[in-house]
Structure formats: structure tokens, C-alpha cells
């Protein structure tokens, strides 16, 4: 059956995929069916059941009922106190989300999934898939074009912006897609439904955040929560230094302290199973919408939160069995996003937190669509048809309790902070040495400021133009993009914030586009990290990983630029 037939049959539920895997490398897992949905699994280490766990299981209904009552009481109290509209929306979503999570610990999923599935299949899925494949594909392209042009030209202009700027951003989006189509390894095998849905979702997220009050409030609340939460690390930093030193916002003090604290907290959430639950839900959503393998869905969902190396650890048993396309997407999604740990660094530098969070979420579907255009799937992935989250394989000695997990996470955070410190220091020094050599050579030609940033700044000039950057700011933005690719995003954001504090500051439109464009790990230093981490987990695939790593870095770089271009359509 050809690719088009495979996709159609899978969507209709007419094909049962059977995949075989080596029993020597992968243990059999218990499967839990969720109606007709793919199997969602969480691999957990074997642990002895403690007395406290038994007590919790016995009194679980009463404990959860009490928690739900407290949440509802808090929501009623907050509503009576007449919270602002922004706060009320966030409070309502926050409260009832957790109430529903508790409720569905006792209510079978089928109570909701079966009626919804019956209506969906009868009214949407069956009529749609009765249409010829190319008819459906045409409808998909028309919907994508409608939302792109509607986003760019359907909203009133903002200050210092015109429709010409937005038109250039739209043109840039099409130029990027054409370049990836032309450079695709297997153009006839490109999964166009995945590409269309990925680009459509990217546009939907942008519209929801930038053009709806509720979407902006939700993401602003998330960003404010993240900023306030990370600010708590200042208490620890003040203990070791002093309030005056902390108030200076030194990278060594504030940023690294926030990174260590955040990673420790995330490791505790892993121990409690919170992160696995969240990642499993996100991964299931990407699996259903974008028709990617379970391993790809997990890595893509995890990349914006836990980083490019750690995300692959969630599917560690399957990395050595990944296809070339899966490995390419794994690296692309890592390059296209940031991790929650370094988000603290960007926020502390003064970058708007809502821009960072929005950019990362938008880049997830973009990285999937772009990666599948560049290197389409031609094999059968082992995790096709199921979502697998590996909980315990990443740690040889799992923590004894939540406090132990927090402590171990702090040690790991210190290692990550040290890596960031040494990488930033050495890479900046190396670039300075190369620039010094180029400057010395350039003086022989009468060029007194020849640097790598200057050269790549002119190379990236047309790219910055297609993002919709104002004409008089294109060169400055393109040089900052060059800094990001050559050095890292830390150096680029530092340069951007310093520029905003000078007399040569960018306009609000240029600054917004630049903050979106820099929000990703695509740089030469991360290239080595990706190759090292994945090669260690998949030694038999090391040659393939090394061969496709540069392609994945470029795809991740363009993913963030595409996100910035879409932001340019709406600001």
C-alpha cells in the first residue's frame, strides 16, 4: 500500500499495525487500551510498595475528594471577591482543570470518549475520508492558506506597521516551505497531511495567544508564574552573596541559581509522576493530530520543557531502534525549542516571558512539519501506533522519596549550570579569537571590522527581510541571528537586550520578531551536544546521527525563524 493509502487507512481505523521488536533490547510492557486510541504506556522501575502507599490507596477517595473540595472552595472564594477578568479566567481554568483530573480518577474515560468518538466518526471522520485523497489534500491546503492570509490581513494594523510588512512575512513563510521541498531527500514521500496540520497548528497557537484576550491571559499567566517561581531562587543566591550583588543581575549569580533551582524542582516532579503524566497527554495529542510515531511524539512534546538531551532520555530504550527520519525529528525538535531550565536565563536577561513560552509552543508543530519535509519517513517505526514514556530507565539508582529526588536534581542542576557556564565562556572566547584573526586579515584589505558576525550578518540579510523586520533594522537583526548560530542564544539575547538599552534600539515590531527568532537551541555548540547525547544512547546509529545532525540544526533554526515570521504577521 502506498503512503497515501496507509495514512487514510490509519485515520479510519481500518489498519492494525503490527510491529516486531527485539526482546533482548525491549522488555514487554503492559498495555492499557483507551478505546480506539493508541496505547499510552509509562515504564516505571520496580519499587517496593511502602506502608504510606498502602494507606494512601485505602483512603484515596477521601483524600482526593477533600482536595477537590478545597479547590472548588478556593475558586468560589476568588469569584466572590470579584477578581479581575484576567485573573478570573486563569483561576477558573486552573481550578476546574484539577477538579476534572481528580474526577476522572474515578470516572471511566469511555463515559466521555465513546459519545464524542461516535459523533466525531459519524459526522466528521467518515464523510471526510470518503472523499478522494487529493480532494482532502486540496481542502487542507485551502484551509491553511485561509488562516495564513486571514491572520496577516484580517486584523487592524498596529503602530509603525503596514500591510507590506505583513505581506513580506507571508512571502517568507512560503519561501521557507519551498526551500525545504526542494531540498527534501524523498520529495515523493513527503507526508503532506502532517505538514499541513503542523503549519496549521502553528498558526492557530499564534492567533490564540496574540489575537485573543483569553489566550494572551493564559500564556501571560504561565509566563508570570514561571518568572515569579524562578525569582524564588534569589533567596538562595542572597544567602551565599548579598542583596546588592543579586540586584545587579549577574549571569553567574542570578541565572545559574535559577537554573539549579528549576532543574531540582523538575526532578522532584518526575519522581511524583507529574511530568510523565503531562508529557504523555501532550505526546498523545501530537500523535493523533500529526500522525508521527510514539517516540517522536514524546520527544517533541518534551523538548520545550526539559531540553534537547533530556527529552531523548524519555524514550531511551527505543533510540537505538529509531529510523533515520525519527532521529532527524528528535534532533530538529531539540534545536527548535528551548528548555525550561534555560528559560530562567532569558527571563533574567529581560526578555519578555510570554514571547519565550509562546515561541517554544509554536515551534513544536513547526519542527515536526519541517523535519518531515526535509527527511520523510520511508521505514516502519517500532513505536508506530503507541505512545511510550520511559520513567525509570534514565536513572540507575532512583531516589527514595521526593526530597531525595529534589536533592539529586539540585546536584544535576549544578552539573548543567557548570556546562552552561563553561560552554558560554569557551565558545565566546573561541569566537573572539577567530574574529581577531579575521580582523587582522581584513585590515590587509582595508576592512577594519571583519568578523564572523559581520559576514553571516550579510548572509542572513535576506532571511531577516523575509521575517518582516523593518527595513532600517534588518542588518542589526541579521547580525544578532548570526551571533545566535555561531555562539549561542545566551550571547544573542544579551546583545539584543544591550541594543534595546542603547540609543540605537529596535522598534517594538523588530524587537518582538527578534525575541521569537532567537528562542531555540540551534547553534554550533548544541550540535556537538546533540551528537554526543544521542550517539551515547544509540551507538549503532552514531554514523547516521553525525551525518544528519547538521541538517537537523538548520531545520531547527528555520523552525524558530518561521515562528518569528508568523509573529510578524500578527504584530
MIDREN-842327 format. One line per field, with one value per residue (C-alpha): chain; residue number from 1; residue in one letter; y, x, z. Coordinates in steps of 0.05 Angstrom, whole numbers. Layout:
kette = (A,...)
nr = (NUM,...)
rest = (a,...)
north = (Y,...)
east = (X,...)
up = (Z,...)
This chain:
kette = (A,A,A,A,A,A,A,A,A,A,A,A,A,A,A,A,A,A,A,A,A,A,A,A,A,A,A,A,A,A,A,A,A,A,A,A,A,A,A,A,A,A,A,A,A,A,A,A,A,A,A,A,A,A,A,A,A,A,A,A,A,A,A,A,A,A,A,A,A,A,A,A,A,A,A,A,A,A,A,A,A,A,A,A,A,A,A,A,A,A,A,A,A,A,A,A,A,A,A,A,A,A,A,A,A,A,A,A,A,A,A,A,A,A,A,A,A,A,A,A,A,A,A,A,A,A,A,A,A,A,A,A,A,A,A,A,A,A,A,A,A,A,A,A,A,A,A,A,A,A,A,A,A,A,A,A,A,A,A,A,A,A,A,A,A,A,A,A,A,A,A,A,A,A,A,A,A,A,A,A,A,A,A,A,A,A,A,A,A,A,A,A,A,A,A,A,A,A,A,A,A,A,A,A,A,A,A,A,A,A,A,A,A,A,A,A,A,A,A,A,A,A,A,A,A,A,A,A,A,A,A,A,A,A,A,A,A,A,A,A,A,A,A,A,A,A,A,A,A,A,A,A,A,A,A,A,A,A,A,A,A,A,A,A,A,A,A,A,A,A,A,A,A,A,A,A,A,A,A,A,A,A,A,A,A,A,A,A,A,A,A,A,A,A,A,A,A,A,A,A,A,A,A,A,A,A,A,A,A,A,A,A,A,A,A,A,A,A,A,A,A,A,A,A,A,A,A,A,A,A,A,A,A,A,A,A,A,A,A,A,A,A,A,A,A,A,A,A,A,A,A,A,A,A,A,A,A,A,A,A,A,A,A,A,A,A,A,A,A,A,A,A,A,A,A,A,A,A,A,A,A,A,A,A,A,A,A,A,A,A,A,A,A,A,A,A,A,A,A,A,A,A,A,A,A,A,A,A,A,A,A,A,A,A,A,A,A,A,A,A,A,A,A,A,A,A,A,A,A,A,A,A,A,A,A,A,A,A,A,A,A,A,A,A,A,A,A,A,A,A,A,A,A,A,A,A,A,A,A,A,A,A,A,A,A,A,A,A,A,A,A,A,A,A,A,A,A,A,A,A,A,A,A,A,A,A,A,A,A,A,A,A,A,A,A,A,A,A,A,A,A,A,A,A,A,A,A,A,A,A,A,A,A,A,A,A,A,A,A,A,A,A,A,A,A,A,A,A,A,A,A,A,A,A,A,A,A,A,A,A,A,A,A,A,A,A,A,A,A,A,A,A,A,A,A,A,A,A,A,A,A,A,A,A,A,A,A,A,A,A,A)
nr = (1,2,3,4,5,6,7,8,9,10,11,12,13,14,15,16,17,18,19,20,21,22,23,24,25,26,27,28,29,30,31,32,33,34,35,36,37,38,39,40,41,42,43,44,45,46,47,48,49,50,51,52,53,54,55,56,57,58,59,60,61,62,63,64,65,66,67,68,69,70,71,72,73,74,75,76,77,78,79,80,81,82,83,84,85,86,87,88,89,90,91,92,93,94,95,96,97,98,99,100,101,102,103,104,105,106,107,108,109,110,111,112,113,114,115,116,117,118,119,120,121,122,123,124,125,126,127,128,129,130,131,132,133,134,135,136,137,138,139,140,141,142,143,144,145,146,147,148,149,150,151,152,153,154,155,156,157,158,159,160,161,162,163,164,165,166,167,168,169,170,171,172,173,174,175,176,177,178,179,180,181,182,183,184,185,186,187,188,189,190,191,192,193,194,195,196,197,198,199,200,201,202,203,204,205,206,207,208,209,210,211,212,213,214,215,216,217,218,219,220,221,222,223,224,225,226,227,228,229,230,231,232,233,234,235,236,237,238,239,240,241,242,243,244,245,246,247,248,249,250,251,252,253,254,255,256,257,258,259,260,261,262,263,264,265,266,267,268,269,270,271,272,273,274,275,276,277,278,279,280,281,282,283,284,285,286,287,288,289,290,291,292,293,294,295,296,297,298,299,300,301,302,303,304,305,306,307,308,309,310,311,312,313,314,315,316,317,318,319,320,321,322,323,324,325,326,327,328,329,330,331,332,333,334,335,336,337,338,339,340,341,342,343,344,345,346,347,348,349,350,351,352,353,354,355,356,357,358,359,360,361,362,363,364,365,366,367,368,369,370,371,372,373,374,375,376,377,378,379,380,381,382,383,384,385,386,387,388,389,390,391,392,393,394,395,396,397,398,399,400,401,402,403,404,405,406,407,408,409,410,411,412,413,414,415,416,417,418,419,420,421,422,423,424,425,426,427,428,429,430,431,432,433,434,435,436,437,438,439,440,441,442,443,444,445,446,447,448,449,450,451,452,453,454,455,456,457,458,459,460,461,462,463,464,465,466,467,468,469,470,471,472,473,474,475,476,477,478,479,480,481,482,483,484,485,486,487,488,489,490,491,492,493,494,495,496,497,498,499,500,501,502,503,504,505,506,507,508,509,510,511,512,513,514,515,516,517,518,519,520,521,522,523,524,525,526,527,528,529,530,531,532,533,534,535,536,537,538,539,540,541,542,543,544,545,546,547,548,549,550,551,552,553,554,555,556,557,558,559,560,561,562,563,564,565,566,567,568,569,570,571)
rest = (x,x,x,x,x,x,x,x,x,x,x,x,x,x,x,x,x,x,x,x,x,x,x,x,x,x,x,x,x,x,x,x,x,x,x,x,x,x,x,x,x,x,x,x,x,x,x,x,x,x,x,x,x,x,x,x,x,x,x,x,x,x,x,x,x,x,x,x,x,x,x,x,x,x,x,x,x,x,x,x,x,x,x,x,x,x,x,x,x,x,x,x,x,x,x,x,x,x,x,x,x,x,x,x,x,x,x,x,x,x,x,x,x,x,x,x,x,x,x,x,x,x,x,x,x,x,x,x,x,x,x,x,x,x,x,x,x,x,x,x,x,x,x,x,x,x,x,x,x,x,x,x,x,x,x,x,x,x,x,x,x,x,x,x,x,x,x,x,x,x,x,x,x,x,x,x,x,x,x,x,x,x,x,x,x,x,x,x,x,x,x,x,x,x,x,x,x,x,x,x,x,x,x,x,x,x,x,x,x,x,x,x,x,x,x,x,x,x,x,x,x,x,x,x,x,x,x,x,x,x,x,x,x,x,x,x,x,x,x,x,x,x,x,x,x,x,x,x,x,x,x,x,x,x,x,x,x,x,x,x,x,x,x,x,x,x,x,x,x,x,x,x,x,x,x,x,x,x,x,x,x,x,x,x,x,x,x,x,x,x,x,x,x,x,x,x,x,x,x,x,x,x,x,x,x,x,x,x,x,x,x,x,x,x,x,x,x,x,x,x,x,x,x,x,x,x,x,x,x,x,x,x,x,x,x,x,x,x,x,x,x,x,x,x,x,x,x,x,x,x,x,x,x,x,x,x,x,x,x,x,x,x,x,x,x,x,x,x,x,x,x,x,x,x,x,x,x,x,x,x,x,x,x,x,x,x,x,x,x,x,x,x,x,x,x,x,x,x,x,x,x,x,x,x,x,x,x,x,x,x,x,x,x,x,x,x,x,x,x,x,x,x,x,x,x,x,x,x,x,x,x,x,x,x,x,x,x,x,x,x,x,x,x,x,x,x,x,x,x,x,x,x,x,x,x,x,x,x,x,x,x,x,x,x,x,x,x,x,x,x,x,x,x,x,x,x,x,x,x,x,x,x,x,x,x,x,x,x,x,x,x,x,x,x,x,x,x,x,x,x,x,x,x,x,x,x,x,x,x,x,x,x,x,x,x,x,x,x,x,x,x,x,x,x,x,x,x,x,x,x,x,x,x,x,x,x,x,x,x,x,x,x,x,x,x,x,x,x,x,x,x,x,x,x,x,x,x,x,x,x,x,x,x,x,x,x,x,x,x,x,x)
north = (0,69,124,158,94,80,148,141,72,92,152,108,56,2,-20,-54,-42,-98,-82,-131,-114,-149,-179,-174,-97,-81,-112,-128,-76,-79,-44,-3,9,75,60,62,108,88,53,101,69,92,49,50,19,-37,-8,-39,-15,25,28,100,80,26,76,125,72,55,127,153,171,212,247,266,288,334,363,375,409,455,474,488,528,569,582,604,650,681,692,724,771,797,782,819,787,765,733,702,666,638,618,583,544,526,504,463,431,398,382,345,309,285,266,224,184,151,162,117,154,118,159,218,186,139,192,242,188,166,237,251,188,195,270,285,227,180,234,267,203,182,239,223,234,292,326,323,348,407,424,422,470,517,518,532,588,617,620,648,704,717,724,772,817,806,846,921,948,966,1026,1031,970,966,911,910,885,831,811,801,756,714,711,688,631,606,615,572,516,517,512,452,419,430,402,343,276,240,291,238,210,276,265,326,317,320,382,417,402,423,490,500,486,535,589,571,578,646,670,643,678,743,758,732,760,692,663,722,719,645,649,714,679,620,667,708,644,620,686,692,619,626,690,649,625,695,676,622,667,723,673,660,730,792,831,884,831,796,862,871,810,779,717,677,692,701,658,598,599,598,541,497,510,497,431,407,421,386,324,323,327,267,227,245,225,294,305,236,249,316,291,231,275,323,265,231,296,303,230,237,303,296,220,213,153,148,162,224,250,242,276,334,345,344,387,456,436,391,404,373,317,300,293,235,200,192,141,115,41,59,108,53,27,94,104,158,203,193,212,273,296,282,329,380,388,397,451,487,496,517,481,504,508,560,597,626,655,690,719,744,778,818,780,781,714,708,713,656,609,624,614,547,520,546,514,443,431,473,428,366,393,418,355,311,353,351,277,239,171,112,56,29,57,9,55,67,64,75,129,106,147,116,135,97,77,143,132,73,90,121,168,143,199,268,305,258,270,345,338,295,344,401,364,351,424,443,400,432,502,485,461,524,567,532,528,602,621,578,589,665,662,619,665,725,691,675,746,773,732,755,827,821,791,842,901,877,891,956,924,943,905,838,787,724,762,814,761,719,783,798,725,727,795,765,718,777,813,754,755,824,863,939,959,1002,946,886,887,893,835,792,803,781,719,706,712,661,610,619,628,612,642,669,714,734,753,791,830,843,869,913,941,958,997,1040,1098,1051,1008,967,984,943,902,888,871,822,787,782,752,698,684,673,626,559,515,515,534,501,485,449,410,375,364,330,285,266,251,211,173,152,125,95,73,32,94,141,149,165,215,250,252,283,328,390,383,378,440,480,454,474,543,554,530,586,636,612,623,693,706,685,731,785,774,790,848)
east = (0,28,38,-28,-66,-30,-48,-121,-129,-98,-143,-205,-181,-182,-110,-80,-6,38,109,161,218,277,260,333,331,260,220,148,101,30,-17,-76,-126,-162,-220,-193,-135,-62,-34,-6,48,92,152,166,222,204,195,174,105,113,64,47,29,-18,-51,-59,-91,-140,-162,-150,-223,-230,-163,-178,-249,-221,-170,-226,-269,-212,-200,-274,-278,-218,-249,-316,-280,-238,-300,-338,-280,-291,-224,-205,-225,-154,-146,-216,-202,-137,-167,-226,-183,-133,-187,-232,-174,-151,-222,-233,-166,-189,-258,-231,-191,-258,-299,-280,-253,-304,-360,-335,-293,-348,-402,-352,-320,-387,-407,-338,-336,-407,-407,-334,-287,-328,-355,-287,-249,-299,-272,-213,-144,-125,-192,-179,-108,-135,-184,-126,-84,-143,-155,-81,-79,-143,-115,-48,-78,-133,-82,-39,-92,-154,-133,-122,-52,-11,34,93,68,37,7,70,109,58,58,133,124,74,121,177,134,123,197,218,169,192,265,250,210,267,319,276,312,248,200,151,146,131,71,32,-25,28,59,-8,-32,35,35,-39,-28,30,-16,-72,-27,-3,-74,-97,-41,-32,-104,-149,-155,-164,-103,-59,-82,-68,2,17,-4,41,99,86,81,147,181,156,173,244,252,249,319,343,332,386,432,425,446,512,525,486,425,466,502,436,405,459,431,498,494,539,495,423,418,456,420,352,374,397,332,287,321,317,242,231,267,221,161,189,192,120,99,72,119,105,30,36,84,41,-20,19,50,-17,-44,14,8,-65,-60,6,10,80,108,101,175,174,111,142,208,172,125,182,233,206,206,264,316,346,386,338,278,310,322,246,249,319,303,278,332,376,317,295,292,333,272,256,327,324,259,286,344,303,253,310,343,276,258,288,285,251,317,348,283,303,366,327,276,331,364,299,267,190,170,105,145,190,134,93,153,170,99,92,158,136,88,134,194,152,126,195,232,183,190,266,272,206,193,206,211,164,178,177,133,82,13,31,59,113,143,203,202,257,309,346,367,408,394,325,312,280,229,210,261,316,295,298,368,393,361,399,465,446,427,496,525,480,497,571,563,527,580,638,605,588,657,696,652,653,728,737,694,733,798,771,744,813,845,793,802,878,867,814,860,903,843,825,768,778,720,717,683,642,580,592,599,539,501,501,487,426,403,351,327,315,280,232,215,184,235,231,279,326,334,347,423,423,374,412,477,442,418,490,512,459,481,556,557,491,424,451,501,449,397,449,467,393,378,440,418,349,382,422,403,401,344,298,225,173,160,233,245,186,208,279,258,219,274,327,286,318,380,402,476,543,553,487,505,560,514,461,511,544,479,444,507,517,445,447,518,497,466,524,544,474,466,531,510,441,457,475,411,371,405,387,315,311,340,289,233,246,252,186,154,183,155,85,91,110,43,5,43)
up = (0,-16,34,18,28,94,121,100,129,195,202,191,239,185,190,251,252,277,295,319,364,395,463,482,478,498,555,545,575,599,551,571,515,512,466,395,415,413,474,526,568,625,641,716,757,803,873,938,960,1024,1082,1066,995,1021,1068,1010,967,1022,1036,966,950,1014,1004,932,950,1003,954,903,956,975,902,890,954,933,865,896,944,889,846,904,916,845,814,751,684,670,739,737,671,696,764,731,683,737,787,742,706,771,792,726,734,802,777,721,770,786,722,663,603,560,591,550,495,469,457,429,386,359,339,310,268,242,228,211,201,157,110,104,89,36,-6,-53,-22,-67,-54,21,9,-31,24,74,33,25,100,112,61,91,161,138,96,146,201,161,131,173,234,242,237,298,307,258,218,149,106,65,125,138,65,68,129,89,30,76,102,31,13,72,53,-19,2,45,-10,-60,-10,12,8,-16,-45,-68,3,40,87,66,117,172,141,132,203,233,198,214,288,290,261,309,370,345,335,402,440,402,380,435,504,536,500,517,590,596,567,604,668,652,637,700,741,712,724,796,810,784,824,887,872,893,965,959,919,971,1026,991,965,986,964,928,887,869,849,796,757,743,699,746,806,785,722,746,813,777,732,791,829,769,750,822,822,756,781,840,794,756,819,835,764,746,687,658,660,626,573,560,546,502,464,453,424,375,356,338,302,265,253,280,317,393,406,361,396,465,446,410,469,519,482,504,577,594,540,478,512,569,522,486,553,559,501,515,501,432,409,382,341,312,237,204,198,272,293,248,280,350,338,300,356,405,363,351,424,490,556,619,655,609,604,671,639,584,633,679,620,609,551,554,585,545,480,502,523,460,414,444,438,367,346,365,306,260,275,260,194,172,192,155,93,95,112,104,136,90,142,194,264,323,364,309,340,413,459,507,564,598,671,705,653,656,729,753,826,833,892,956,963,937,980,956,884,896,925,868,819,851,840,768,762,786,731,678,704,701,629,610,644,612,543,543,568,519,458,467,476,414,372,397,376,307,300,320,265,214,235,226,156,139,153,96,50,85,125,198,230,193,239,232,255,200,146,167,182,108,91,137,110,62,117,164,107,97,171,161,201,188,132,174,226,181,186,262,269,218,257,322,285,265,337,357,306,316,391,427,445,511,475,424,476,516,453,438,508,507,440,468,524,474,430,371,399,354,344,381,318,306,379,381,317,343,410,374,324,378,420,403,414,341,346,334,408,413,350,389,449,406,371,437,475,420,400,472,475,405,389,329,298,312,239,217,275,256,182,192,253,212,171,235,263,201,204,277,262,207,252,301,244,216,284,285,215,237,297,246,211,274,305)
